[in-house]
Amino acid sequence: MTISPNAAQAQPVKTAGIGRRQAALAMVLPLLAGVAPVSAQTELSDLARIRASGMLKVAVYKDNAPLSSGAANDMQGLDVALAQALARQMNLSLSLLPFDAGENMNDDLRNMVWRGHYLGYGPADVMLQVPVDKYLMQKNRQVMVLAPYMRQSLVLLHDTRRLADVVAPEDLKGLPLAAERGAGAASALMGYGGGLLRTQVGIYNTGVEAVQAVVDGKAVAAYVTRAQAESVLAHHGPRRGDYRLSPLVLSGVPDNGWPVGMAIKAEHQALGQALETALQALRNSGELLAIFRQQGMTLTAP
């Protein structure tokens, strides 16, 4: 920092009646007063900082097919394709930050959005696949959830050759079923009617594997997300007509699913506006619809 020559000619501070520490402070304060405005002027906003780096850092879940899965240097899925499109729309390069899911969404938001992980990675500029939920936002004041881009919902995928129709959960009695380990769908299915279907439910590591169990004939039906079901069926061509996605109303499961969007730091208003503008441009151009179709999924209004 260059100090004006006039500073060297400043009058000495009178120190009578005060100690050395107070005298030193009296000399420093005028200098700090002159420096503060300069720092404020040179500090970059959140969006300006990102544009200066030329890169958008996007956090996506690991092992979350069909949304984001695969090797870190070759991830595939809907969220990966969306991250690429958003970065391109904002004239930025993309830096994916894949991460393992924590105990709950609060942990994920802390680790990937506003503080960073204790292992030393993160936070990202934006995190995808975040439920747009007012209670979640109230518990996490440090983040802003915005730009919903899809609606997740649970469906019952069933083999129509073995189960033509499903009207109520009781229609599943006696049939081998499939669900994803640790998912709310599995808990709802196994808990229905005090455990009426519990012994029939086979647990698989992922929802995609649960759907594949139906396709392979190991189960008659799988209770999974629509995205998981559609992504598997997209690869089965003519045989797709053998399967149906039916609603299954269970306690604790939202009838109409839940909207999913993005999360950023609460104070990053400029970045939020830029992301919403980019997403709207993808909608208007038809590129968002194309991304969903390429993944074999249905784009539903969030």
Salt bridges, closest charged atoms under 4 A:
ASP100 OD2 - LYS62 NZ 3.75
ASP107 OD1 - ARG110 NH1 3.13
ASP125 OD1 - ARG49 NH1 3.88
ASP159 OD2 - ARG161 NH2 3.00
ASP165 OD1 - ARG244 NH1 3.72
GLU230 OE2 - ARG226 NH1 3.28
ASP242 OD2 - ARG161 NH1 3.49
ASP242 OD2 - ARG239 NE 3.96
GLU287 OE2 - ARG88 NH2 2.39
